[in-house]
Amino acid sequence: MSDKPIKFHKDDKAYQKAEKLLNESLAAEDNRVSSDSELATLSSESADSNKVFIKNKPKKGRLKQLFWPSLTVFVLFAAGYEAYQFISRLLSSHWLLGWGAGLLATTVVVSGVYSLYTGWKARRRLKKRQQQQKQLQAILLKNSYGQADAIIQEVNQEIEEFTSVEPLRDKYQQRKRQVHNDQELIQIYSDTVLKGLDKMAVDMVTKHATEAAAMVALSPLSAVDMALVAWRGSRMIEQLSQLYGCPQTVLGRLEMTKKVFKNMMLAGASELVADAGVEFLGKTLTATISTKAAQGIGVGLLIARMGLQTMNVCRPLEFDKENKPKLSQVRKSIYSKVKGLIKNATGSVPEKKK
Amino acid sequence: MDWFDKSVDKASQLWQRGFDRKVRVAVTGLSGAGKTALITSLINQLLHTASHNQLPFLEVTEEQRLKATRLTAHQELHIPAFPYEKNLNSITEPSRQWPSSTTNISLAQINCRYSVKNKWLKTFREDSVLRVEIIDYPGEWLLDLPLLQLSFKEWSRLCVSYLSSQRRQQYVKSVTETIHSLRFHLGLVEPELSATLSEVATEYRQCLTRYRQEHLDYSVALPGRFILPGELKGAPVLDFFPVLNHDILELDWDTFEEDSLLKQLENRYDYYQKKVIRPFFDEYFSNVDRQILLVDTNSVLEAGYEAYQELQKTIEQLLQGFSYGRSNWLKRLFAPSIDRLMIATTKVDLLPPDQHRAIEAFMQKMVAQAQNDVGYDGVEVKTMAISSVATTEPVTTEHEGQQLLCVKGEGIDGQPVIHYPGRIPDKRLSREMWEQLDIDITECAIPKLVSDEPLPHVRLDKVLQFLIGDKFR
């Protein structure tokens, strides 16, 4: 340490060393910047970088980890062995019986593998969709040029496989110019194609939710309600995911349903309060008329909420504040539907209930 | 019943303001920034909204609520109408000329009929009409705004430092000597006085005009009417010039006789302030709701460090002159003020689109201080890179084994040209960096356009959305 000011000149060792260090740090920074532009991991990384989190997940015991794989292998092995023995025994009694059983077994295996394969593909699609969401979100924050177009093309192709969006796509093509930067392109795509899909999706959610509400309101058995909810819910998720171009099969849908429910739980407190208020209002009004009707409305709202969250998961671009679909849009039609049912039931025929 | 008519008039004015069906946009910018072209294009875009779909970012057209638009006569009959047809013709005619530079003030009014969005307002009426007024005026006159705060002595001091810059010296050498030789103590009588003043002032003005024809200049030191007198051509109010004598600037000017040359000059300067500058800004800019400030960053980049510094200072001083503040409805009834300001860098069609971000960032850094000052008053400020009439289209070529985004247009000689302007900086530059800066932005000719089609543009829809989009409620 020195109290006096010192000057280093170009020939000095310290000067050269400082310069070298500076260059190194600059290079490091450059690296960081360039790795930033690698989109895929950007948003999650930068978002997580100033978060506090638990470093290591508590490890499951190794033996515990082995349970599921070993069980699967064991069952598969046993089944295969049994099947082999079964078929060979049949073969020894009569060749036709054996061949028939063998053919059946092969069909089971082939179709099983195929459905596993499609499930795996659907799951990959969902994962890809999540990644696309992240990428687009990262681009939106960045004000860059020339990166969004490829992703949008890819997303659009996926959507077009299952949904006919030609008029919307033409509108997008017509609006976009080469001078538009990424942010503007994404915005235009969101305003044309995705907006149209959102509208269809909300209609779909409304339809399923009102149907479910009506069914529950009319069903004579409480035990049936649960089955109804599961059935309508899974149908809706299937259709919604197809609309947005990442269709989910039974196997994949489980994962998606898990995600949807997680989202529903994680939805911000304010949103929950707002929704709860809406539900409460809807319920108290009808509950005075009939408990069954109130249950119907409750189920309808649950389905609607599930639908909106599914949209959130499947949409290539996250909703922003303005275009986020609200529960109140769906609530009205559920409410009026159930009210109409009650009016009919009480008004005309007293023994209406199915 | 004159008072009755007047009060009815006043009441209807208040009603109009309260219901917000008029928006006055001031297009400000120094001369050459492209105000007239922007206004022409804005009107053109608005007039084509009903039949074309070229403004994806203007919400009201996106929601298909804008039904029809019409260019109408405005109510302030003493202001000439903006020559929209003439300007548009000059762009679309075979000769393809940019509109000639503005020499006088003018006003354009566009009425937009739209269906009301607000649920409550909708119960009163389905449709509403928004009057959009846009003012055009010579950019040189804007330079007068900062003069309002300067006394004659302060202005003279400013001129001394202004004229001492290297590139100006050779132009003003002779007139400086003339002014130095004047005896300011002496009292002169008419007509000798007027003759002397007029002679020197004319010489002074001529020097400056010659200098400004050959150089790009953004400084505020000269009164705008010296360059472009408008209807004041030849009027004695313009016959004044700064005192450039150092010894006299040191003196206390109160000791001078009332009829001395110096006092006469000061009188004229004061008169100019009071009767020319102030009424102009009072009348045209005090009622402004929204403002767009155009900055020609392209030419600054080419002109270099000195021009950059001057422009930066000028913008800061300019923005100080406008009255800003959040205009809530109560305040708007009594003292309208600007609540949104857009600072736009123009002519970005000459740059490849991947560099628009850079030039916007560069300009943003340049106006950061001014933006901060204005933002402090609660004004929403936004920057953007725009082009009123796009003269080029982006193309990708290969250069030294790498993909390079360029612009393709028609050169001044009529031959198609592909141009890469160099890497536009996106941050502040030191003096050394300015010297190393290698940027060449070539102007392109206006492409052949059809007059019935909307003019090609860059981001004018976003400009419109920011300036007037929220008024379509």
Interface residues (C-beta under 8 A of the other chain):
Chain A: N143 S144 Y145 G146 Q174 R175 Q178 V179 H180 N181 E184 Q187 I188 D191
Chain B: N53 P56 F57 E62 D349 P353 D354 H356 R357 A390 E393 P394 L405 V458 R459
